[in-house]
Amino acid sequence: MSSPSWDPTLYLSFDDHRARPFHDLLARVGATAPRRVVDLGCGPGHLTGLLTARWPGAAVGAVDSSPDMVAAARERGIDARQVDVVDWMPEPDTDVVVSNAVLHWVPTHLQLLPRWLAALPAGAWFALQVPGNFGAPSHVLVRGLLDQPRWRGAVDVRGDDAVPEPGDYADLLAGAGAETDVWETTYLHRLTGPDPVLGWISGSALRPVRDALSDADYAEFHAELAPRLRAAYPSRPDGSTWFPFRRIFAVAHTR
Ligand SMILES: C[S@@+](CC[C@H](N)C(=O)[O-])C[C@H]1O[C@@H](n2cnc3c(N)ncnc32)[C@H](O)[C@@H]1O
């Protein structure tokens, strides 16, 4: 599956919730004075700035395959380049790589990780976070709807195999000779407003659907999906909605 198009504004509409795993990931990176830091799949660059703030002496760079995301990051003053991570390799002085909510879009990332680790200098850090919620109702309902005759064959979305289990990342990183720190967290996001889960996934998991369908078909798809999501994630008496979101974290420290 090719990388979908991205809408920086839509993606940033849940900024506070989406930023939380980045902070939790970064907390486990022990670098003190890295020379070069890379945000791999930087998105609109609003989190890349946290890398600059933490390591002001480092050359902080960013890559992303989306021209719109790269443009948004550059507007923030980030040194962002349009590169597909599949074609990316670290420069020899890269001491920290952070990849937050990106690699689940890259089906070959399990082959790329050992190559990247091998190219990093000793003592470098590679920190990644991917969603581990492909079996959650938010995704199962999308795939179920896409399997209906009306939509079948219209679009290919990532299935349960998009990311492996935490233990698989641990084995992979340890097998590449790195010290590994792997964990998972289920955040219980408190969302507000009408159809908030639909709004959330419109900025991320539904991007391939948005790309594949015409405006009219996408509106129809949205309208069919909305009541299903409402039933799976009911609104609470105060109008808020709990949205559980499992995420997988893996940090490798090269030797
Ligand atoms: C969910 S956003 C995450 C952005 C940012 N890392 C964050 O935490 O807010 C996913 C980003 O991955 C980028 N992306 C997806 N596939 C990619 C690829 N193959 N190469 C580079 N970037 C990719 C998308 O363009 C998008 O900006």
The ligand as an ORCA input file, in Angstrom:
! r2SCAN-3c Opt
* xyz 0 1
  C       0.392      9.900     11.987
  S       1.509     10.989     11.212
  C       2.755     11.208     12.481
  C       3.490     12.491     12.368
  C       4.429     12.835     13.524
  N       5.512     11.877     13.629
  C       3.661     12.910     14.822
  O       3.961     12.149     15.741
  O       2.765     13.760     14.926
  C       2.273      9.902     10.075
  C       3.300     10.595      9.199
  O       4.071      9.570      8.568
  C       4.368     10.012      7.276
  N       4.696      8.835      6.470
  C       3.905      7.779      6.186
  N       4.562      6.897      5.415
  C       5.801      7.416      5.212
  C       6.937      7.000      4.493
  N       6.937      5.840      3.831
  N       8.028      7.780      4.488
  C       8.041      8.956      5.160
  N       6.992      9.418      5.874
  C       5.884      8.656      5.893
  C       3.094     10.699      6.824
  O       3.312     11.543      5.736
  C       2.691     11.422      8.090
  O       3.219     12.717      8.147
*
